Amino acid sequence: MVRFALAGFALLALAGAAGAEEDNGALLVDLFAKVCAPKPARPSQVERIATGLGFVSDGGPITAEMERGPKIDLLYSAKLIRRGERIGSMTAYFAGPDDAPSVSCSVSAVGVSTETLPGLIETSLKARERADKPSNDDNHRLASWRVGAGSGDTLDMSAWRTSPHRASISISYYALKR
């Protein structure tokens, strides 16, 4: 009788541990919506948004001198730490003329379900026309979507089915000064 009780407690503990594993998909989509989706035109804008969301820069602060001149060539990267663990990161690369640089912005996280992430992207980011892309690895899922009215912008998703279940969402665009 005691063995059955102990076995029952062990099963409950395992079930609780399995349920305790977080799915950070909603967090990833929310962070992308706040950092990259607004299409920041300046590196300092990305830095300000990311810092406000709890990201910590991997380098020094962005200075006005870094954004001045006829051409910008700047990579900003930051990490997101929660409960002492790195759960996410973001990068934004600005290159080209000061008045309309090309920007590649990406947010990534661990603990993301490859099964639920596409639906979250479609509903939360209003993405449409999903195109699944081939991958050389069955554990790696790739897809892209169109976003925006007539802008022709594309979101790209990369997600791993294996632990630690890394996933990223990225967009590339031309930033126009507003």
C-alpha positions as CSV (number, residue, x, y, z in Angstrom):
1,M,0.0,0.0,0.0
2,V,2.8,2.4,0.9
3,R,4.5,1.6,-2.4
4,F,1.4,2.6,-4.4
5,A,1.1,5.8,-2.4
6,L,4.8,6.6,-3.1
7,A,4.4,5.8,-6.8
8,G,1.3,8.0,-6.9
9,F,3.2,10.9,-5.3
10,A,6.1,10.4,-7.8
11,L,3.7,10.5,-10.8
12,L,2.1,13.7,-9.4
13,A,5.5,15.2,-9.0
14,L,6.4,14.3,-12.6
15,A,3.1,15.6,-13.9
16,G,3.6,18.9,-12.0
17,A,7.2,19.2,-13.4
18,A,6.0,18.6,-16.9
19,G,3.2,21.2,-16.5
20,A,5.7,23.7,-14.9
21,E,7.8,23.9,-18.1
22,E,6.9,27.2,-19.5
23,D,6.0,27.9,-23.1
24,N,7.6,31.3,-23.8
25,G,5.9,31.5,-27.2
26,A,3.5,34.3,-26.1
27,L,6.4,36.1,-24.5
28,L,8.5,35.9,-27.7
29,V,5.6,37.2,-29.9
30,D,4.9,40.0,-27.4
31,L,8.6,41.1,-27.3
32,F,8.8,41.0,-31.1
33,A,5.6,43.1,-31.3
34,K,7.1,45.7,-29.0
35,V,10.7,45.8,-30.2
36,C,10.8,45.0,-34.0
37,A,7.2,45.2,-35.3
38,P,7.0,49.1,-34.9
39,K,10.0,49.2,-37.2
40,P,12.3,51.6,-35.2
41,A,14.2,53.9,-37.5
42,R,17.2,54.5,-35.2
43,P,19.4,52.2,-33.1
44,S,18.7,54.4,-30.0
45,Q,15.0,53.8,-30.4
46,V,15.6,50.0,-30.3
47,E,17.9,50.4,-27.3
48,R,15.2,52.5,-25.5
49,I,12.4,50.0,-26.2
50,A,14.6,47.0,-25.3
51,T,15.8,48.5,-22.1
52,G,12.3,49.4,-21.0
53,L,11.3,45.7,-21.5
54,G,14.1,44.5,-19.3
55,F,16.8,43.6,-21.9
56,V,20.4,44.3,-21.0
57,S,22.8,45.4,-23.7
58,D,25.6,43.2,-24.6
59,G,27.8,46.3,-25.3
60,G,28.0,49.9,-24.3
61,P,25.2,52.4,-24.8
62,I,24.4,53.8,-28.2
63,T,25.7,57.3,-28.5
64,A,24.6,60.2,-30.8
65,E,27.9,59.9,-32.6
66,M,27.1,56.3,-33.6
67,E,23.9,57.5,-35.4
68,R,25.5,60.5,-37.1
69,G,27.1,60.7,-40.5
70,P,26.0,59.8,-44.0
71,K,26.0,56.1,-43.3
72,I,25.0,53.9,-40.3
73,D,26.6,50.5,-39.6
74,L,25.6,49.4,-36.2
75,L,24.7,46.1,-34.5
76,Y,22.8,46.3,-31.2
77,S,22.3,43.2,-29.2
78,A,20.8,42.5,-25.8
79,K,19.8,39.6,-23.6
80,L,16.8,39.1,-21.4
81,I,17.4,37.5,-18.0
82,R,14.5,36.3,-15.8
83,R,14.9,34.4,-12.5
84,G,18.7,34.3,-13.1
85,E,18.3,32.5,-16.5
86,R,18.8,33.8,-20.0
87,I,15.4,33.3,-21.7
88,G,15.8,35.6,-24.6
89,S,17.8,37.9,-26.7
90,M,17.4,40.4,-29.5
91,T,19.5,41.9,-32.2
92,A,19.0,44.9,-34.6
93,Y,21.4,45.6,-37.4
94,F,21.3,49.1,-39.0
95,A,23.2,49.6,-42.3
96,G,23.1,52.2,-45.0
97,P,22.3,55.8,-45.5
98,D,21.3,57.9,-42.5
99,D,17.8,58.8,-43.9
100,A,16.8,55.2,-44.8
101,P,19.0,52.4,-43.5
102,S,18.2,48.8,-44.0
103,V,17.3,47.1,-40.7
104,S,17.3,43.5,-39.7
105,C,15.6,43.0,-36.3
106,S,15.2,39.7,-34.5
107,V,14.0,38.5,-31.1
108,S,14.6,35.0,-29.8
109,A,13.6,33.0,-26.8
110,V,14.0,29.5,-25.3
111,G,11.2,27.3,-24.1
112,V,9.0,27.9,-27.1
113,S,6.6,25.3,-28.6
114,T,7.1,24.9,-32.3
115,E,3.5,23.7,-32.5
116,T,1.8,26.8,-31.0
117,L,4.2,29.5,-32.2
118,P,2.8,29.8,-35.8
119,G,-0.7,30.4,-34.5
120,L,0.5,33.0,-32.1
121,I,2.3,34.8,-34.9
122,E,-0.8,34.7,-37.1
123,T,-3.2,36.0,-34.5
124,S,-1.1,38.4,-32.5
125,L,1.0,39.9,-35.3
126,K,-1.8,39.7,-37.9
127,A,0.5,37.8,-40.2
128,R,-1.0,36.1,-43.3
129,E,-0.1,33.8,-46.2
130,R,2.2,31.5,-44.2
131,A,4.8,29.7,-46.3
132,D,6.5,26.8,-44.6
133,K,10.1,26.4,-45.7
134,P,12.2,23.3,-46.1
135,S,14.8,22.5,-43.5
136,N,17.7,20.1,-43.6
137,D,16.8,18.9,-40.1
138,D,13.4,17.5,-39.0
139,N,13.8,19.1,-35.6
140,H,14.1,22.6,-37.2
141,R,10.9,24.4,-38.4
142,L,11.1,27.4,-40.7
143,A,8.2,29.6,-42.0
144,S,7.5,33.1,-43.2
145,W,4.5,35.3,-43.4
146,R,3.5,38.6,-45.0
147,V,2.6,41.4,-42.7
148,G,1.3,45.0,-43.2
149,A,-1.0,46.4,-45.7
150,G,0.8,46.6,-49.0
151,S,4.2,47.0,-47.5
152,G,5.4,43.6,-48.7
153,D,7.2,43.0,-45.4
154,T,7.9,39.4,-44.4
155,L,8.3,37.9,-40.9
156,D,10.5,34.9,-40.6
157,M,10.3,32.2,-37.9
158,S,13.0,29.7,-37.0
159,A,12.1,27.2,-34.2
160,W,13.7,24.1,-32.9
161,R,11.6,21.1,-31.7
162,T,14.5,19.9,-29.5
163,S,15.5,21.2,-26.1
164,P,16.0,24.0,-25.2
165,H,13.3,24.8,-27.8
166,R,14.9,27.9,-29.2
167,A,12.8,30.1,-31.5
168,S,13.2,33.4,-33.2
169,I,11.1,35.9,-35.2
170,S,12.8,38.4,-37.5
171,I,11.9,41.1,-39.9
172,S,14.0,43.2,-42.4
173,Y,12.8,46.6,-43.6
174,Y,14.0,50.0,-44.7
175,A,13.7,52.5,-41.8
176,L,12.5,56.0,-42.8
177,K,13.0,58.9,-40.4
178,R,9.7,60.0,-39.0
